[in-house]
Amino acid sequence: MSHEKYQQCIDECLKCMVTCNHCYDACLNESNIDMMKNCIRLDRECADICAYAAKAMSQNSTFVKEICKLCADICEACGQECQKHSSDHCKKCAEACFKCAESCRRMAA
């Protein structure tokens, strides 16, 4: 499969990466940072795997399915954590994570 066929998923991964990075940064400025530890950790992991998944798809890696499955799992976990918080950046992050997870699951199928 050529990388053009991955473009929609690449775009979702890159959007998710940016949104997770924004959420990560915003969480660091929350008044109760202890409450945000899991969110911050998952934001970082999710941003990193999304960047890697986009790179793997753009390079037509032979491991795209496995990478996309892992990306979907991490995005799902990050989205679930972000849903627990009321801040706007967390709500937007959860939405981006769930969209990316859905797109990556289609790639992994």
Summary of the structure (lengths in Angstrom):
residues: 109
radius of gyration: 13.5
end to end distance: 13.4
largest distance: 46.7
contacts: 382
relative contact order: 0.21
helix: 85%
strand: 0%
